Amino acid sequence: MINQLDTQAFLWLNSQRIDSLDPIMAWISGRNSWFPLYMIIIGGLIWRYKTRSIGMLLVIIFSVIISDQVCSSILKPLIHRLRPCHEPAIKNLVHIVGNCGGQFGFCSSHAANTFALVTCLFLLIGKQFPMLIYFYIWAIIVSYSRIYVGAHYPLDVLAGAGIGVLAALLCHKIYHYFLLKNNHENL
């Protein structure tokens, strides 16, 4: 029942396309498209927080690694849910833009990684920069692009986003534990 609803939602969302958006959505969905943004984030953290940025960057790096590995190395091989672009029953109905990706799609590493990054940033410096909440729009657009290009079902994306948020919360909690422990030891 859930798979059927997910498939219907995917087919509807994937069919809501505009041909002129295809190259833009392929770029948004691209793995290397966002490296300039990542460099700006890294440079901004280092410039603003100096040595304190090391811990912040480690939180971000570990949360992205955890979210990515949970999706790619654990759930995809364990669950074996075919990507919509590989699913024989709907394959001919899927609008595919670019490369479909690997055989299995549950859950979306793109969604997991972008939501891990944004959640880490928001938890680490969101009080100082409340406008960071708008980075979630970026994460949603990247995640939606995976449906648009035919690589993921909506539940793949939602599960990936949830895993990314949980990985960020876990890494942030560990970071604060060590910060508090270090502060108590220095008293």
C-alpha positions as CSV (number, residue, x, y, z in Angstrom):
1,M,0.0,0.0,0.0
2,I,2.8,2.5,1.0
3,N,4.9,1.4,-2.0
4,Q,1.9,2.0,-4.3
5,L,1.2,5.5,-2.9
6,D,4.9,6.3,-3.1
7,T,5.0,5.1,-6.8
8,Q,1.9,7.2,-7.6
9,A,3.4,10.3,-5.9
10,F,6.6,9.7,-7.7
11,L,5.0,9.4,-11.1
12,W,2.9,12.5,-10.6
13,L,5.9,14.6,-9.3
14,N,8.2,13.2,-12.0
15,S,5.7,14.1,-14.7
16,Q,5.5,17.7,-13.6
17,R,8.4,18.7,-15.6
18,I,9.4,21.5,-17.9
19,D,11.9,20.6,-20.6
20,S,13.8,23.8,-20.2
21,L,14.3,22.9,-16.5
22,D,16.0,19.6,-17.3
23,P,19.6,20.9,-17.5
24,I,19.1,23.0,-14.4
25,M,17.7,20.1,-12.4
26,A,20.5,17.9,-13.7
27,W,23.0,20.5,-12.5
28,I,21.3,20.8,-9.1
29,S,21.3,17.1,-8.7
30,G,25.0,16.8,-9.8
31,R,27.5,15.6,-7.3
32,N,30.1,18.2,-8.0
33,S,27.8,21.2,-8.6
34,W,27.9,22.4,-5.0
35,F,31.7,22.3,-4.4
36,P,31.9,26.2,-4.6
37,L,29.2,26.5,-2.0
38,Y,31.0,24.0,0.3
39,M,34.3,25.9,-0.1
40,I,32.5,29.2,0.8
41,I,31.0,27.5,3.9
42,I,34.4,26.0,4.9
43,G,36.2,29.3,4.3
44,G,33.5,31.3,6.1
45,L,33.7,29.1,9.2
46,I,37.5,29.2,9.3
47,W,37.5,33.0,8.8
48,R,34.9,33.7,11.4
49,Y,35.7,31.0,14.1
50,K,39.4,30.5,13.6
51,T,40.6,27.4,15.6
52,R,37.0,26.7,16.9
53,S,36.1,26.0,13.3
54,I,38.0,22.7,13.5
55,G,35.5,21.2,15.8
56,M,32.6,22.6,13.7
57,L,34.0,21.2,10.5
58,L,34.5,17.8,12.1
59,V,30.9,17.8,13.2
60,I,29.8,18.6,9.7
61,I,32.2,16.1,8.1
62,F,31.2,13.2,10.4
63,S,27.5,13.9,10.1
64,V,27.7,13.8,6.3
65,I,29.9,10.6,6.4
66,I,27.4,8.9,8.8
67,S,24.4,10.0,6.8
68,D,26.0,9.0,3.5
69,Q,27.2,5.6,4.8
70,V,23.9,4.7,6.4
71,C,22.2,5.3,3.1
72,S,24.7,4.0,0.7
73,S,26.5,1.2,2.6
74,I,23.7,-0.1,4.9
75,L,20.2,0.7,3.7
76,K,20.6,0.5,-0.1
77,P,22.2,-3.0,-0.1
78,L,20.0,-4.2,2.8
79,I,16.6,-3.0,1.4
80,H,17.3,-3.6,-2.4
81,R,14.5,-1.2,-3.5
82,L,15.1,-0.5,-7.2
83,R,15.3,3.1,-8.3
84,P,12.2,4.2,-10.2
85,C,14.4,4.5,-13.4
86,H,15.3,0.8,-13.0
87,E,11.9,-0.5,-11.9
88,P,10.6,-2.6,-14.8
89,A,6.9,-1.9,-14.0
90,I,7.2,1.9,-14.4
91,K,10.5,2.3,-16.2
92,N,8.8,3.5,-19.5
93,L,6.8,6.1,-17.6
94,V,9.8,7.7,-15.8
95,H,11.3,10.9,-17.2
96,I,15.0,10.4,-16.7
97,V,17.4,13.3,-16.9
98,G,21.0,12.3,-17.1
99,N,22.4,9.3,-15.4
100,C,20.0,7.3,-13.3
101,G,22.5,6.1,-10.7
102,G,23.1,2.8,-9.1
103,Q,20.5,0.0,-9.1
104,F,19.1,0.6,-5.6
105,G,17.6,3.9,-4.3
106,F,16.4,3.6,-0.8
107,C,17.3,6.0,0.6
108,S,18.6,9.2,-1.0
109,S,22.2,10.0,-0.1
110,H,21.8,13.4,-1.7
111,A,18.9,14.2,0.6
112,A,20.7,12.7,3.6
113,N,23.9,14.7,3.0
114,T,22.3,18.0,2.2
115,F,20.1,17.8,5.3
116,A,23.0,16.7,7.4
117,L,25.0,19.7,6.3
118,V,22.2,22.2,6.7
119,T,21.1,20.9,10.1
120,C,24.7,21.0,11.4
121,L,25.2,24.6,10.2
122,F,21.9,25.6,11.8
123,L,22.7,23.8,15.1
124,L,26.2,25.2,15.3
125,I,25.7,28.8,14.2
126,G,22.0,29.3,13.7
127,K,21.5,31.5,16.7
128,Q,24.1,33.9,15.4
129,F,22.9,33.6,11.8
130,P,19.1,32.9,11.9
131,M,18.9,33.3,8.1
132,L,20.6,29.9,7.8
133,I,17.1,28.4,8.2
134,Y,16.7,29.3,4.5
135,F,19.4,26.8,3.6
136,Y,16.7,24.2,4.2
137,I,15.1,25.5,1.0
138,W,18.3,24.5,-0.8
139,A,18.2,21.1,0.8
140,I,14.6,20.6,-0.3
141,I,15.4,21.7,-3.9
142,V,18.4,19.3,-4.1
143,S,16.2,16.5,-2.7
144,Y,13.3,17.2,-5.0
145,S,15.8,17.2,-8.0
146,R,16.3,13.5,-7.3
147,I,12.6,12.9,-8.0
148,Y,12.7,15.2,-11.0
149,V,15.6,13.4,-12.6
150,G,13.9,10.0,-12.0
151,A,16.4,8.6,-9.5
152,H,14.3,8.5,-6.3
153,Y,10.9,8.0,-5.0
154,P,9.5,10.6,-2.5
155,L,9.9,8.2,0.5
156,D,13.6,7.6,-0.5
157,V,14.1,11.4,-0.3
158,L,12.1,11.8,3.0
159,A,14.0,8.9,4.6
160,G,17.3,10.4,3.4
161,A,16.4,13.8,4.8
162,G,15.4,12.2,8.2
163,I,18.7,10.3,8.3
164,G,20.7,13.4,7.6
165,V,18.9,15.4,10.3
166,L,19.4,12.5,12.8
167,A,23.1,12.2,11.9
168,A,23.6,15.9,12.4
169,L,21.8,15.9,15.8
170,L,23.9,12.9,17.0
171,C,27.2,14.5,15.9
172,H,26.2,17.9,17.4
173,K,25.3,16.2,20.7
174,I,28.7,14.5,20.8
175,Y,30.4,17.7,20.0
176,H,28.7,19.5,22.8
177,Y,29.5,16.7,25.2
178,F,33.2,17.0,24.5
179,L,33.0,20.8,24.7
180,L,31.4,20.7,28.1
181,K,33.8,18.0,29.3
182,N,36.7,20.0,28.1
183,N,35.4,23.2,29.7
184,H,34.9,21.4,33.1
185,E,38.5,19.9,32.9
186,N,39.9,23.4,32.3
187,L,38.3,24.9,35.3
